[in-house]
Amino acid sequence: MANKVWFITGASRGFGLLIARDALARGDAVVAAARNPQSIVDALGGHPKLQPVQLDVTSEAAAVAAVQAAVERFGRIDVLVNNAGYGILGAVEEASADEVRRNYETNVFGLLHVTRAVLPVMRKQHSGHVMNISSVGGYSAYQGWGIYSSTKFAVEGLSEAMALELAPLGVHVTVVEPGFFRTDFLDASSLSETAARIDDYQETVGAMRTFAAGVNHQQPGDPAQLSKALLQLADSARPPLRLHLGSDTVARVREKNRFVEQEMAAWLELSLSTDFDQPAKQAA
């Protein structure tokens, strides 16, 4: 299909805005969702193939209404980019139940609301591509990012299962794992910090807070290149389950894979000892 219809959440700034702009520039249609759709108009203007829609992803009813509006306008949805989300920085123990709940409501339940609204459209088409924006922290956790990483680990698990469920129906699923990109992610406008601070975590989480403040707007990843990569991903006939974006992500993934293999080898005898005895298996 030469021209695609995109549905992008969190499209008022950051990755979402860049992807929307690039998709429109090449002739695709874009349904750009944000809490304040006027911010999308202010950024992108009145493009004839742009449909800004109001969407707070924590509302399932709002997700259904936004998808209905998209289908009424363009007749289909070819690419869903679940981009809406935010980070929370703090030790797991420092995070209150309310802080954890709010992060999950956006990063996990919000993604589910939008995905469940879009999938009936893609199943009917027997085509489509769901791109779930995770993080390098969704593959390998860091100190200070435990709650945020856990939401992205959830996205990874959901994506793996969806890929298996939807493959026979002609729908692809890719979980995208960006590393540190030069966006506003570490700004107060996007990043939340736990209200509580525990002195015992100063060496670990405190050091991460210092690092995050120092690297803000100095990250190695180029958001413009990420946007181009996702357009290329959308055009792939056989897209990957995971797309690692950024040299830092690639290095971290390789480091974790080595660690898992080494640890498994060290404990392999105990790991295998928990099966029923082999003779009993044969007798059965």
Protein Blocks (a to p, Z undefined) as FASTA:
>chain_A
ZZacdddehklgcjllmmmmmmmmnopacddddfblmlmmmmnopafkbccddddfklmk
lmmmmmmmmmmmnopafbdcdfbccddeddfklpcfklmmmmmmmmmmmmmmmmmmmmmm
mmmnopacddddddfklmoccehilmmmmmmmmmmmmmmmmmmmmmmnopacdddddddd
ddfklpmklmccdfbdcfklmmmmmmmmmmmmmmgopafbdfklmmmmmmmmmmpmbdcf
bdcedjklmmmmmmmmmmmmmmmmmmmmmmmmmpccfklmmmZZ
